[in-house]
Amino acid sequence: MKAAGRSYNTVYKKNSIDDRDSYLFRRSPKGILSCRGCGAVYNHARWALEPTEEIRRNVEIGAGVRRTYCPACQKIRQHYAQGVLKISGVDAEEMSEILRLLKNEETRAREKNPLERILAIVNDEDCLKVETTTEKLAQRFGRCLNKARGGKVVYKWSHRNKFARVYWENARQDSGAGILKR
């Protein structure tokens, strides 16, 4: 039963308009879009790397297809990261294996959502920093590394969950000052 005379405050709920990615379309454009950077195709409110045969033919001949940049390519061009993975405690010979693992995971993620990509890989003085176009991809990388290599992973989300910082530290690292100890 509902309590009499009690009002409920819904101010805490998220405003869905503010939570949208600013690079995504506000309204779905009509027709077919083709990305100049990666070749992804936008049709019926969805980006795809492998469009249907009919859409692929239209893209090849240019019938009713507009050329633009997808949101992921725009983020890469403007260097707008929404997720960061910091990796520490890894030897130089292990680094190539970890990078291969992350590239494979990116390929699997792109099959589901072509807008999830690695933006940049930066080798800092004490860690490797991987910047991603979506916050979910950074989280996915952290889970992947934790599952494959063990270690310790920490997830930190910004306000409204639009930026993720993921810290992964190798389990075999000595008890020095790693990125998780700071």
N, CA, C and O of each residue as an XYZ file, in Angstrom:
728
protein
N       0.833     -1.185      0.000
C       0.000      0.000      0.000
C       0.873      1.241      0.000
O       1.987      1.231      0.524
N       0.373      2.280     -0.575
C       1.085      3.545     -0.643
C       0.835      4.348      0.629
O      -0.293      4.449      1.112
N       1.906      4.910      1.153
C       1.790      5.711      2.373
C       1.081      7.017      2.056
O       1.407      7.691      1.079
N       0.117      7.365      2.883
C      -0.672      8.570      2.652
C       0.128      9.810      3.010
O       0.800      9.843      4.041
N       0.061     10.828      2.165
C       0.670     12.103      2.454
C       2.183     12.147      2.273
O       2.805     13.153      2.616
N       2.775     11.117      1.760
C       4.221     11.105      1.596
C       4.565     11.355      0.119
O       4.095     10.651     -0.775
N       5.384     12.361     -0.103
C       5.798     12.634     -1.479
C       7.214     12.102     -1.687
O       8.007     12.010     -0.750
N       7.501     11.763     -2.906
C       8.807     11.199     -3.230
C       9.590     12.181     -4.077
O       9.051     12.794     -4.999
N      10.861     12.325     -3.759
C      11.738     13.236     -4.472
C      12.498     12.440     -5.530
O      13.161     11.451     -5.217
N      12.398     12.879     -6.777
C      13.082     12.168     -7.865
C      14.232     12.982     -8.436
O      14.655     12.740     -9.566
N      14.744     13.939     -7.678
C      15.848     14.779     -8.145
C      17.114     13.951     -8.322
O      17.954     14.282     -9.159
N      17.264     12.890     -7.555
C      18.469     12.079     -7.615
C      18.602     11.299     -8.918
O      19.693     10.845     -9.262
N      17.507     11.145     -9.636
C      17.565     10.361    -10.863
C      18.371     11.080    -11.928
O      18.443     12.309    -11.947
N      18.969     10.312    -12.802
C      19.807     10.876    -13.854
C      18.954     11.584    -14.902
O      17.838     11.169    -15.215
N      19.512     12.651    -15.424
C      18.893     13.331    -16.544
C      19.482     12.718    -17.806
O      20.669     12.891    -18.081
N      18.676     12.012    -18.565
C      19.193     11.258    -19.702
C      19.747     12.162    -20.797
O      20.583     11.719    -21.584
N      19.310     13.403    -20.869
C      19.821     14.319    -21.895
C      21.272     14.691    -21.587
O      22.094     14.775    -22.500
N      21.593     14.913    -20.317
C      22.951     15.281    -19.939
C      23.924     14.120    -20.026
O      25.129     14.343    -20.140
N      23.439     12.892    -19.976
C      24.310     11.728    -19.954
C      24.748     11.274    -21.335
O      25.569     10.364    -21.449
N      24.226     11.876    -22.367
C      24.568     11.448    -23.723
C      25.986     11.858    -24.084
O      26.503     12.875    -23.622
N      26.591     11.038    -24.917
C      27.897     11.347    -25.478
C      27.709     12.498    -26.456
O      26.847     12.433    -27.332
N      28.503     13.543    -26.314
C      28.329     14.725    -27.166
C      28.705     14.455    -28.624
O      28.354     15.245    -29.500
N      29.402     13.370    -28.895
C      29.776     13.038    -30.264
C      28.701     12.226    -30.991
O      28.742     12.105    -32.215
N      27.754     11.678    -30.257
C      26.672     10.921    -30.887
C      25.613     11.871    -31.426
O      25.501     13.013    -30.980
N      24.834     11.384    -32.393
C      23.778     12.202    -32.991
C      22.646     12.399    -31.992
O      22.280     11.472    -31.269
N      22.100     13.593    -31.954
C      20.926     13.837    -31.101
C      19.694     13.188    -31.718
O      18.877     12.578    -31.028
N      19.582     13.333    -33.029
C      18.504     12.668    -33.780
C      19.149     11.838    -34.872
O      20.144     12.235    -35.477
N      18.573     10.707    -35.103
C      19.133      9.801    -36.100
C      19.001     10.402    -37.496
O      17.890     10.714    -37.926
N      20.123     10.573    -38.218
C      20.030     11.128    -39.569
C      19.405     10.123    -40.534
O      19.519      8.910    -40.357
N      18.753     10.652    -41.543
C      18.118      9.797    -42.534
C      19.152      9.373    -43.563
O      20.108     10.100    -43.834
N      18.956      8.216    -44.122
C      19.859      7.724    -45.142
C      21.014      6.944    -44.550
O      21.004      6.556    -43.382
N      22.004      6.728    -45.390
C      23.169      5.925    -45.011
C      24.378      6.839    -44.901
O      24.614      7.685    -45.764
N      25.141      6.658    -43.830
C      26.387      7.397    -43.641
C      27.551      6.410    -43.718
O      27.446      5.273    -43.258
N      28.637      6.852    -44.295
C      29.841      6.038    -44.376
C      30.990      6.834    -43.771
O      31.180      8.006    -44.095
N      31.757      6.191    -42.887
C      32.857      6.869    -42.227
C      34.071      6.928    -43.148
O      34.472      5.922    -43.734
N      34.644      8.114    -43.266
C      35.843      8.298    -44.089
C      37.073      7.697    -43.437
O      38.016      7.313    -44.131
N      37.079      7.609    -42.124
C      38.261      7.137    -41.411
C      38.366      5.625    -41.326
O      39.390      5.050    -41.696
N      37.310      4.975    -40.838
C      37.389      3.538    -40.566
C      36.541      2.684    -41.498
O      36.696      1.463    -41.528
N      35.651      3.306    -42.255
C      34.814      2.551    -43.170
C      33.543      2.004    -42.556
O      32.823      1.256    -43.217
N      33.240      2.352    -41.308
C      31.997      1.901    -40.687
C      30.816      2.554    -41.396
O      30.937      3.645    -41.954
N      29.676      1.873    -41.366
C      28.482      2.351    -42.056
C      27.372      2.549    -41.031
O      27.148      1.698    -40.170
N      26.680      3.684    -41.135
C      25.580      4.017    -40.225
C      24.273      3.880    -40.992
O      24.081      4.522    -42.025
N      23.376      3.041    -40.486
C      22.061      2.867    -41.090
C      21.088      2.437    -40.004
O      21.403      1.572    -39.186
N      19.911      3.037    -39.997
C      18.868      2.722    -39.013
C      19.393      2.839    -37.578
O      19.239      1.917    -36.776
N      20.009      3.973    -37.267
C      20.471      4.334    -35.921
C      21.518      3.386    -35.362
O      21.585      3.180    -34.150
N      22.338      2.805    -36.235
C      23.362      1.873    -35.762
C      24.586      1.906    -36.661
O      24.469      1.884    -37.887
N      25.778      1.961    -36.038
C      27.037      1.863    -36.771
C      27.411      0.394    -36.875
O      27.254     -0.357    -35.913
N      27.907     -0.021    -38.042
C      28.295     -1.415    -38.252
C      29.540     -1.479    -39.131
O      29.705     -0.687    -40.058
N      30.402     -2.426    -38.825
C      31.577     -2.657    -39.671
C      31.245     -3.576    -40.835
O      31.846     -3.470    -41.904
N      30.295     -4.473    -40.634
C      29.874     -5.414    -41.675
C      28.408     -5.173    -42.008
O      27.535     -5.843    -41.457
N      28.117     -4.216    -42.911
C      26.718     -3.957    -43.263
C      26.167     -5.065    -44.155
O      26.907     -5.931    -44.622
N      24.865     -5.021    -44.379
C      24.230     -6.007    -45.252
C      24.729     -5.813    -46.681
O      25.311     -4.779    -47.011
N      24.499     -6.797    -47.505
C      24.985     -6.757    -48.888
C      24.384     -5.589    -49.669
O      25.075     -4.948    -50.461
N      23.114     -5.314    -49.450
C      22.449     -4.205    -50.154
C      23.074     -2.861    -49.767
O      23.333     -2.024    -50.631
N      23.311     -2.660    -48.493
C      23.915     -1.408    -48.027
C      25.353     -1.305    -48.516
O      25.807     -0.222    -48.888
N      26.066     -2.416    -48.518
C      27.447     -2.419    -49.013
C      27.501     -2.000    -50.483
O      28.388     -1.245    -50.880
N      26.552     -2.488    -51.295
C      26.506     -2.093    -52.712
C      26.225     -0.606    -52.851
O      26.843      0.071    -53.672
N      25.291     -0.095    -52.046
C      24.982      1.341    -52.093
C      26.196      2.181    -51.717
O      26.430      3.233    -52.312
N      26.968      1.728    -50.736
C      28.165      2.459    -50.325
C      29.203      2.441    -51.443
O      29.853      3.455    -51.698
N      29.364      1.302    -52.111
C      30.355      1.184    -53.181
C      30.049      2.096    -54.363
O      30.954      2.704    -54.935
N      28.761      2.191    -54.729
C      28.416      3.054    -55.870
C      28.080      4.475    -55.434
O      27.967      5.370    -56.272
N      27.920      4.687    -54.138
C      27.654      6.029    -53.616
C      26.216      6.486    -53.781
O      25.953      7.688    -53.811
N      25.288      5.559    -53.886
C      23.877      5.895    -54.088
C      23.233      6.282    -52.758
O      22.956      5.420    -51.923
N      22.993      7.585    -52.563
C      22.328      8.067    -51.357
C      23.175      7.927    -50.103
O      22.634      7.872    -48.999
N      24.468      7.870    -50.249
C      25.367      7.693    -49.110
C      26.145      8.978    -48.881
O      26.752      9.527    -49.801
N      26.117      9.454    -47.628
C      26.903     10.643    -47.272
C      28.169     10.204    -46.558
O      28.137      9.309    -45.714
N      29.271     10.829    -46.895
C      30.568     10.533    -46.276
C      30.790     11.494    -45.111
O      30.635     12.707    -45.254
N      31.150     10.941    -43.966
C      31.398     11.727    -42.762
C      32.385     10.967    -41.894
O      32.947      9.963    -42.333
N      32.600     11.417    -40.701
C      33.426     10.697    -39.733
C      32.531     10.168    -38.625
O      31.652     10.881    -38.139
N      32.747      8.931    -38.226
C      31.973      8.344    -37.132
C      32.418      9.002    -35.814
O      33.481      9.621    -35.772
N      31.633      8.881    -34.755
C      32.016      9.487    -33.473
C      33.369      9.008    -32.953
O      34.099      9.791    -32.345
N      33.719      7.750    -33.173
C      35.019      7.259    -32.701
C      36.164      7.925    -33.459
O      37.167      8.295    -32.850
N      36.033      8.082    -34.770
C      37.080      8.749    -35.545
C      37.188     10.225    -35.160
O      38.287     10.778    -35.146
N      36.056     10.871    -34.846
C      36.096     12.255    -34.384
C      36.834     12.359    -33.057
O      37.624     13.282    -32.856
N      36.580     11.416    -32.146
C      37.271     11.417    -30.851
C      38.765     11.200    -31.033
O      39.571     11.816    -30.336
N      39.139     10.335    -31.956
C      40.552     10.080    -32.210
C      41.210     11.319    -32.807
O      42.317     11.682    -32.409
N      40.546     11.969    -33.753
C      41.104     13.165    -34.389
C      41.256     14.311    -33.393
O      42.214     15.079    -33.480
N      40.321     14.436    -32.447
C      40.363     15.519    -31.466
C      41.003     15.073    -30.144
O      41.068     15.851    -29.192
N      41.467     13.844    -30.087
C      42.100     13.261    -28.909
C      41.221     13.442    -27.659
O      41.642     14.025    -26.660
N      39.997     12.925    -27.751
C      39.019     13.018    -26.668
C      38.813     11.621    -26.080
O      38.027     10.828    -26.599
N      39.518     11.335    -25.011
C      39.429     10.020    -24.368
C      38.316     10.015    -23.330
O      38.107     11.002    -22.625
N      37.602      8.890    -23.244
C      36.590      8.720    -22.211
C      36.952      7.617    -21.234
O      36.207      7.340    -20.294
N      38.096      6.989    -21.458
C      38.562      5.963    -20.548
C      40.072      5.875    -20.599
O      40.681      6.074    -21.650
N      40.678      5.577    -19.454
C      42.127      5.433    -19.365
C      42.432      4.179    -18.557
O      41.890      3.979    -17.470
N      43.302      3.344    -19.097
C      43.799      2.175    -18.396
C      45.269      2.395    -18.125
O      46.043      2.657    -19.047
N      45.665      2.291    -16.857
C      47.076      2.429    -16.487
C      47.572      1.067    -16.037
O      46.996      0.435    -15.152
N      48.666      0.625    -16.675
C      49.241     -0.686    -16.420
C      50.604     -0.491    -15.769
O      51.438      0.258    -16.278
N      50.831     -1.166    -14.643
C      52.133     -1.050    -13.977
C      52.620     -2.423    -13.553
O      51.851     -3.380    -13.458
N      53.925     -2.491    -13.301
C      54.519     -3.720    -12.817
C      54.770     -4.760    -13.883
O      54.792     -5.955    -13.585
N      54.961     -4.336    -15.119
C      55.142     -5.267    -16.217
C      56.535     -5.082    -16.802
O      56.966     -3.956    -17.050
N      57.231     -6.182    -17.022
C      58.552     -6.138    -17.645
C      58.420     -5.817    -19.128
O      57.337     -5.920    -19.704
N      59.525     -5.432    -19.733
C      59.535     -5.082    -21.156
C      59.169     -6.272    -22.029
O      58.491     -6.104    -23.043
N      59.605     -7.474    -21.656
C      59.288     -8.636    -22.484
C      57.825     -9.062    -22.344
O      57.279     -9.682    -23.257
N      57.183     -8.742    -21.222
C      55.759     -9.039    -21.048
C      54.861     -8.003    -21.721
O      53.693     -8.270    -22.004
N      55.414     -6.828    -21.973
C      54.607     -5.738    -22.511
C      54.027     -6.070    -23.886
O      52.878     -5.729    -24.168
N      54.804     -6.727    -24.740
C      54.288     -7.061    -26.077
C      53.128     -8.038    -25.981
O      52.181     -7.952    -26.762
N      53.188     -8.967    -25.032
C      52.087     -9.908    -24.845
C      50.829     -9.188    -24.352
O      49.723     -9.487    -24.801
N      51.000     -8.252    -23.439
C      49.853     -7.501    -22.915
C      49.251     -6.616    -24.003
O      48.028     -6.522    -24.112
N      50.078     -5.976    -24.799
C      49.563     -5.149    -25.891
C      48.812     -5.996    -26.918
O      47.783     -5.570    -27.443
N      49.321     -7.181    -27.202
C      48.623     -8.084    -28.124
C      47.271     -8.505    -27.540
O      46.278     -8.594    -28.262
N      47.241     -8.759    -26.239
C      46.002     -9.115    -25.554
C      44.982     -7.984    -25.660
O      43.805     -8.229    -25.923
N      45.440     -6.730    -25.453
C      44.532     -5.582    -25.541
C      44.045     -5.358    -26.970
O      42.877     -5.027    -27.175
N      44.915     -5.531    -27.956
C      44.496     -5.372    -29.366
C      43.447     -6.424    -29.739
O      42.482     -6.118    -30.439
N      43.635     -7.655    -29.275
C      42.643     -8.700    -29.548
C      41.311     -8.384    -28.881
O      40.249     -8.610    -29.460
N      41.375     -7.863    -27.672
C      40.138     -7.499    -26.967
C      39.450     -6.333    -27.661
O      38.221     -6.294    -27.730
N      40.224     -5.381    -28.178
C      39.644     -4.271    -28.931
C      38.943     -4.788    -30.188
O      37.862     -4.310    -30.529
N      39.537     -5.747    -30.873
C      38.928     -6.322    -32.067
C      37.598     -6.984    -31.729
O      36.622     -6.821    -32.460
N      37.551     -7.732    -30.620
C      36.289     -8.350    -30.206
C      35.245     -7.303    -29.830
O      34.063     -7.469    -30.131
N      35.672     -6.233    -29.178
C      34.738     -5.175    -28.783
C      34.198     -4.444    -30.004
O      33.024     -4.075    -30.036
N      35.046     -4.229    -31.014
C      34.621     -3.520    -32.226
C      33.618     -4.322    -33.037
O      32.813     -3.738    -33.762
N      33.645     -5.653    -32.933
C      32.651     -6.459    -33.634
C      31.253     -6.161    -33.106
O      30.280     -6.165    -33.861
N      31.163     -5.906    -31.820
C      29.863     -5.595    -31.212
C      29.521     -4.118    -31.355
O      28.388     -3.770    -31.686
N      30.499     -3.246    -31.106
C      30.290     -1.803    -31.199
C      31.505     -1.171    -31.874
O      32.562     -1.065    -31.252
N      31.376     -0.746    -33.147
C      32.525     -0.190    -33.860
C      33.055      1.118    -33.284
O      34.115      1.583    -33.703
N      32.348      1.720    -32.338
C      32.779      2.982    -31.757
C      33.725      2.793    -30.573
O      34.212      3.776    -30.014
N      33.990      1.554    -30.185
C      34.910      1.276    -29.086
C      36.290      1.021    -29.669
O      36.516      0.019    -30.347
N      37.219      1.950    -29.393
C      38.563      1.847    -29.958
C      39.621      2.332    -28.987
O      39.343      3.051    -28.028
N      40.846      1.912    -29.271
C      41.997      2.447    -28.543
C      42.351      3.773    -29.189
O      42.569      3.841    -30.398
N      42.410      4.816    -28.392
C      42.729      6.153    -28.888
C      44.231      6.355    -28.957
O      44.746      6.851    -29.960
N      44.938      5.979    -27.906
C      46.386      6.156    -27.872
C      46.981      5.228    -26.819
O      46.325      4.847    -25.849
N      48.247      4.880    -27.043
C      49.024      4.119    -26.073
C      50.255      4.945    -25.753
O      51.079      5.211    -26.629
N      50.379      5.351    -24.493
C      51.460      6.238    -24.069
C      52.304      5.509    -23.030
O      51.776      4.963    -22.062
N      53.610      5.505    -23.236
C      54.515      4.872    -22.289
C      55.042      5.942    -21.338
O      55.954      6.692    -21.683
N      54.460      6.008    -20.131
C      54.919      6.952    -19.108
C      56.146      6.389    -18.413
O      56.601      5.290    -18.729
N      56.680      7.150    -17.463
C      57.909      6.736    -16.789
C      57.722      5.490    -15.941
O      58.635      4.668    -15.869
N      56.576      5.319    -15.295
C      56.403      4.166    -14.421
C      55.255      3.246    -14.828
O      55.030      2.224    -14.181
N      54.527      3.591    -15.889
C      53.414      2.753    -16.294
C      53.106      2.955    -17.787
O      53.636      3.859    -18.433
N      52.254      2.102    -18.296
C      51.768      2.218    -19.665
C      50.336      2.737    -19.584
O      49.529      2.200    -18.825
N      50.013      3.763    -20.346
C      48.691      4.368    -20.308
C      48.002      4.105    -21.641
O      48.525      4.464    -22.696
N      46.819      3.474    -21.594
C      46.023      3.169    -22.778
C      44.755      4.006    -22.692
O      43.963      3.849    -21.763
N      44.561      4.902    -23.668
C      43.380      5.761    -23.700
C      42.365      5.167    -24.671
O      42.731      4.700    -25.750
N      41.087      5.186    -24.286
C      40.026      4.579    -25.088
C      38.948      5.598    -25.430
O      38.819      6.630    -24.771
N      38.177      5.294    -26.467
C      37.119      6.203    -26.904
C      35.860      6.069    -26.059
O      35.030      6.978    -26.056
N      35.695      4.964    -25.345
C      34.535      4.801    -24.460
C      34.999      4.345    -23.087
O      36.049      3.716    -22.951
N      34.218      4.662    -22.087
C      34.551      4.265    -20.728
C      34.386      2.757    -20.540
O      35.101      2.153    -19.741
N      33.473      2.161    -21.252
C      33.236      0.723    -21.126
C      34.397     -0.097    -21.667
O      34.666     -1.187    -21.162
N      35.087      0.402    -22.680
C      36.229     -0.328    -23.215
C      37.379     -0.357    -22.210
O      38.061     -1.375    -22.086
N      37.602      0.729    -21.501
C      38.636      0.741    -20.459
C      38.288     -0.272    -19.371
O      39.163     -0.982    -18.877
N      37.024     -0.337    -19.001
C      36.580     -1.305    -18.000
C      36.767     -2.730    -18.526
O      37.191     -3.619    -17.787
N      36.456     -2.936    -19.771
C      36.606     -4.247    -20.391
C      38.078     -4.676    -20.415
O      38.386     -5.844    -20.178
N      38.984     -3.738    -20.701
C      40.412     -4.036    -20.692
C      40.875     -4.450    -19.294
O      41.664     -5.383    -19.148
N      40.386     -3.758    -18.275
C      40.751     -4.108    -16.907
C      40.303     -5.515    -16.539
O      41.059     -6.273    -15.932
N      39.071     -5.864    -16.907
C      38.568     -7.216    -16.642
C      39.377     -8.261    -17.408
O      39.694     -9.326    -16.878
N      39.707     -7.945    -18.661
C      40.468     -8.871    -19.495
C      41.856     -9.139    -18.909
O      42.287    -10.289    -18.831
N      42.549     -8.083    -18.501
C      43.875     -8.242    -17.912
C      43.800     -9.009    -16.590
O      44.646     -9.858    -16.312
N      42.802     -8.712    -15.790
C      42.644     -9.388    -14.513
C      42.364    -10.869    -14.716
O      42.876    -11.705    -13.972
N      41.567    -11.196    -15.702
C      41.235    -12.592    -15.972
C      42.433    -13.347    -16.545
O      42.681    -14.492    -16.166
N      43.173    -12.720    -17.450
C      44.269    -13.400    -18.125
C      45.546    -13.457    -17.292
O      46.261    -14.458    -17.334
N      45.844    -12.405    -16.540
C      47.145    -12.305    -15.884
C      47.066    -12.216    -14.365
O      48.098    -12.242    -13.693
N      45.856    -12.111    -13.812
C      45.749    -11.939    -12.366
C      46.070    -10.502    -12.000
O      45.758     -9.583    -12.756
N      46.682    -10.305    -10.864
C      47.040     -8.954    -10.449
C      45.897     -8.279     -9.726
O      44.937     -8.919     -9.296
N      46.024     -6.971     -9.604
C      45.017     -6.189     -8.895
C      44.483     -5.118     -9.831
O      45.252     -4.431    -10.503
N      43.172     -4.980     -9.873
C      42.549     -3.983    -10.727
C      41.637     -3.100     -9.885
O      40.927     -3.580     -9.001
N      41.671     -1.794    -10.175
C      40.838     -0.810     -9.479
C      40.128      0.023    -10.526
O      40.745      0.501    -11.478
N      38.817      0.197    -10.344
C      38.012      1.007    -11.266
C      37.590      2.278    -10.553
O      37.118      2.234     -9.417
N      37.761      3.411    -11.220
C      37.327      4.697    -10.678
C      36.514      5.407    -11.755
O      36.996      5.647    -12.862
N      35.276      5.735    -11.409
C      34.368      6.384    -12.350
C      34.200      7.847    -11.967
O      34.186      8.190    -10.785
N      34.074      8.694    -12.958
C      33.833     10.110    -12.703
C      32.354     10.329    -12.427
O      31.554      9.393    -12.434
N      32.018     11.566    -12.187
C      30.623     11.938    -11.969
C      29.805     11.566    -13.194
O      30.213     11.841    -14.322
N      28.683     10.958    -12.986
C      27.777     10.506    -14.044
C      28.378      9.426    -14.933
O      27.851      9.160    -16.014
N      29.447      8.812    -14.511
C      30.039      7.652    -15.186
C      30.425      7.896    -16.638
O      30.327      6.982    -17.457
N      30.858      9.094    -16.975
C      31.231      9.370    -18.357
C      32.732      9.332    -18.585
O      33.185      9.559    -19.706
N      33.510      9.052    -17.556
C      34.942      8.886    -17.716
C      35.390      7.823    -16.716
O      35.038      7.877    -15.537
N      36.166      6.864    -17.195
C      36.630      5.777    -16.326
C      38.149      5.758    -16.278
O      38.830      5.899    -17.294
N      38.656      5.578    -15.067
C      40.080      5.347    -14.879
C      40.203      3.938    -14.314
O      39.613      3.606    -13.286
N      40.977      3.129    -15.003
C      41.179      1.747    -14.583
C      42.670      1.569    -14.336
O      43.494      1.888    -15.193
N      43.007      1.057    -13.159
C      44.392      0.820    -12.780
C      44.602     -0.686    -12.640
O      43.885     -1.350    -11.892
N      45.574     -1.214    -13.353
C      45.906     -2.626    -13.236
C      47.375     -2.759    -12.862
O      48.249     -2.153    -13.483
N      47.628     -3.567    -11.833
C      48.982     -3.771    -11.353
C      49.281     -5.263    -11.381
O      48.483     -6.076    -10.913
N      50.434     -5.613    -11.933
C      50.842     -7.003    -12.049
C      51.012     -7.619    -10.670
O      51.488     -6.954     -9.751
N      50.636     -8.861    -10.517
C      50.715     -9.543     -9.220
C      52.138     -9.837     -8.818
O      52.429     -9.927     -7.625
N      53.046     -9.992     -9.784
C      54.427    -10.354     -9.472
C      55.302     -9.147     -9.179
O      56.514     -9.284     -9.015
N      54.702     -7.975     -9.114
C      55.503     -6.783     -8.839
C      55.943     -6.796     -7.378
O      55.214     -7.258     -6.499
N      57.142     -6.282     -7.135
C      57.617     -6.203     -5.756
C      56.763     -5.204     -4.979
O      55.918     -4.531     -5.568
N      56.965     -5.100     -3.702
C      56.124     -4.262     -2.863
C      56.534     -2.792     -2.920
O      56.350     -2.070     -1.940
N      57.079     -2.337     -4.029
C      57.459     -0.939     -4.204
C      56.239     -0.063     -4.367
O      55.111     -0.512     -4.166
N      56.460      1.163     -4.725
C      55.370      2.135     -4.872
C      54.773      2.032     -6.268
O      55.186      2.760     -7.170
N      53.815      1.145     -6.457
C      53.127      1.023     -7.728
C      52.053      2.081     -7.839
O      51.905      2.910     -6.941
N      51.303      2.066     -8.923
C      50.282      3.108     -9.123
C      49.098      2.919     -8.178
O      48.350      3.865     -7.934
N      48.918      1.713     -7.645
C      47.797      1.502     -6.724
C      48.161      1.850     -5.288
O      47.263      1.960     -4.454
N      49.416      2.023     -4.970
C      49.845      2.324     -3.609
C      49.807      3.797     -3.298
O      49.897      4.182     -2.132
N      49.674      4.639     -4.319
C      49.731      6.095     -4.117
C      48.472      6.623     -3.497
O      48.357      7.825     -3.262
